[in-house]
């Protein structure tokens, strides 16, 4: 039977997972969904990326959502969607703090990490941003 997850259960699911689908809106209103690695902390979803379509879309229209799931079988799964707004992180201290956390969690996992030498500063073209969560919904089949 499909049931709603509580806010706490939905947040727990967000904190347990590390791969999500990021939904945003391209110029002209076309939806765009792409997988991303993320860090859920303090009511924000933190994501890093090289410049590209998702970053351009989010800069133009900050509305975004993140969808995660935990699927054990067709009849045992959980799914949560967090809705919010894109905020680019530009403060040097904040950039360094969250980039360190993200790099610790995802060493060499995505194309962004392959261009970073851990002994040097991140490349200037890297974009670190967060989704300020406004609401979360979740469902499950147990």
N, C-alpha and C positions, 0 to 999 in steps of 0.2 A: 504494500500500500504506500503510495506517495504521500509524504508529509512535509510540512514546512520545517526548516531548521530555525532555531532561535537565533537571536543576534549573537549570543555567545558561541553557539555551535558554528555559525557562519564565519565568525572571526577566527575561531580555532582552526577551521579548514583553511582559511587564508594563510594563517601562520605556519601550518604544517607543509604546505605545498611550496614549490619553487618555480614551477612553469605554469604560465597562465596564457590566456588569449586576451590580447589588448584590442578593444574595439574603439574606433574613432571614425570621424567623418572627413572624407576627402573633399577638396574643392568641387563644387557642383552637387554636393549632397550624397555622393556615393559612399556606402559603408565600406570600411576596411578593417579586417581582423588579421592579426599576426601574432604568432607565439612569441613570448618574451620570458626571460628569467627575471625574477623580482624578489624584493625583500619587503615584507610587511612589518611595519614598526610604527608605533605611536599614532595609529589611525591613518597612516599614509602607505601607499604602495610606491616603493622606490625602484626605478628602472634606469638602466644606462644603455646608450645606443650610439652608434655612429650616425652622422646626419643621413637622412633618407626620407622616404615617403611618410612614415609614421610621425616623425618629428615635424616635418613641414605641415602635415595635417593638424597635429595638435597645437602648433603655434598659431595656425589660422583659426581653429575652432577648438577651444580647450575642453569641450565635453568629451568624456571618455568613460569606458567601463573595462573592468577586468573580470574574466570568468575563469574559475578553477574547478576542478573536480577530482574526486577520488573514486575510481571505479574498480570494484572487486569482481563484479559480475553484472549481467543484465538486470539482476534483481537485488543487487546490493551496491548502492552507490550514493555519493553525496555531491552536490554541486552548489556553488555560491557565485553570485555576481555582485561586484562592488561598483557603484556608480559614483562618479566624481568629476573633478576638473584638474587638468594638467597645470603644473607649475614647474617651470624650468628653474633649476638650482644654479645660481651664479656666484653665491658667496664662497670665497676660496676655502674658508675653514669648514663650512658645511659640505662643500664638494669633497674635500679630502677625507672627512669623517665617514661619509656614506660610501664613497668609492672604496675605502679600505674595507668596510663591512661587506660590500658586494663582492669585492675581489676575494676576500677570505671565503665567502660562501660559494663562489663560482669560479675557481681558478681554471683557466683554459677551457671553459665550457662553450663559449660563443665566439663569433668572429671579433667582437670587441676586445676580448681578452687576448686574442692572438696578436694584436698590434701593440699591446702594452708590455713593456719590459718592467718588471716589478721593482727594479732598482731606479727607475727614472720616473719623472712626472707623467701623468696620463697625457695622451696626445691632445692637442688643442681642439681638434675637431670632435672629441667625445662630448656627448650630451648626457648629463645626469638630470633626471626629472622625477617628480613625484606626482601621484594622483591623490589629491585631497578627497578622501572618501566622504560622501554626503549621505549615502544609504547603502545597506547591504541586504540582499535577499538570498535565501538558500532553500533547497529542497533535498529530500532524500527518499530512497526506497530501502527499507530495512528488512 
